[in-house]
C-alpha cells in the first residue's frame, strides 16, 4: 500500500522546488531558472509512481532549442504585449538555450527523484 502523497513529502523529495497542493491528488511545483524564468510543473496521481509518470511527460515533450527560440522570437519580434512580457528575458540566444537545457535537466531530475522515491517505498512495503 502506497503512502499518501503530501506537500511535506514532495518538499523532501524535491528540494529547491516550492510545492503547493491543489487538490487531494494534485500538486503544483515551481522554481526559477538561472535566467529567472518561472518553471512550473503540475503533478497528479494517487501515489508517487503515478506522479513520476505524469512528470516524465514534461521531459519527453520539452525541446530546449524550440523553447529558447520561442522566447527569443517573442522578446524581439512578438506583439507589443509579448515584448513587454518577455522584456526581462535574456537577449542572447546562446544564454537562452543554456537556460532551457537546465530546465530540461530539471524536468528529468524531478521524474527520476519521484520514481526513485516510489520504488524505495514499494521495496519497503514488500519487505
Beta strands, then each sheet from edge to edge (+ up, - down):
strand 1: 18-23
strand 2: 26-32
strand 3: 38-44
sheet 1: 1+ 2- 3+
end
